[in-house]
Each structure stands twice: as C-alpha cells, then as structure tokens.
Amino acid sequence: MTFQTPEEMLETIQSGVDLYSPSTCIYLFVYNEEGSICEYYVDNDEAEKLSQMDDYWGAHLGTGGWIHDTAEYLRENYGYDNPEDRALGFCKDTYTIADWIVARGVED
C-alpha cells in the first residue's frame, strides 16, 4: 500500500486500518477518538505470529509504544492554544515508505 500524501495515510489509519511496514518493523493503529496514532516496533517474526491471531495486533502488545497525538487531542486535553499535530507530522515522515501493508481491516 502506498500513499500520495501524509494526510491520506493519516486518514487511512484514523478510519480503523492498522498498518505495518516489514522493512521498518513499524506497526501503526488509531489510539483514541481524537485520531491520535500509536506506533510500535514489531519485528517480522512477531508480526508473523500476530497475523495468525483473529484479534487486532495491539491487543497483544504490552507497554512500549509511542503515541503521536493530534492537535485536537492536545487542545482538548492539555489546553494548548496552537499545538503541533504530531500524528500528521509522523505521517509526513513515513508516508513514502513503499511497503505498508494492512495489518487489520476496518472493524465492522
């Protein structure tokens, strides 16, 4: 899966599609209602095991992920006046990775 813009990547994740990049071992999923995204390092062996499960991968991961908050979340929860959208910033840095795959489809 490839993306034309960072916004397209962010919208895909925020719609409920989890992404994984085998080349970078980055796993991404939407973290909260405001659209923040969570990033985990998942090596390819672990990704293979997770792909055999019927649940989304995040349910089987412990602590250790990084949260990239949206500006909306930072405004609502911390009162920032003009916060940087960290979720979009992360996507700006990673949307050109060419090997994104769907780790989980959109939930019903």
Secondary structure, 3 states (H helix, E strand, C coil): CCCCCHHHHHHHHHCCCEEEECCCCEEEEECCCCCCEEEEECCHHHHHHHHCCCCCHHHHCCCCCEEECCHHHHHHHHCCCCCCCHHHHHHHHHCCCCCCEEEECCCC
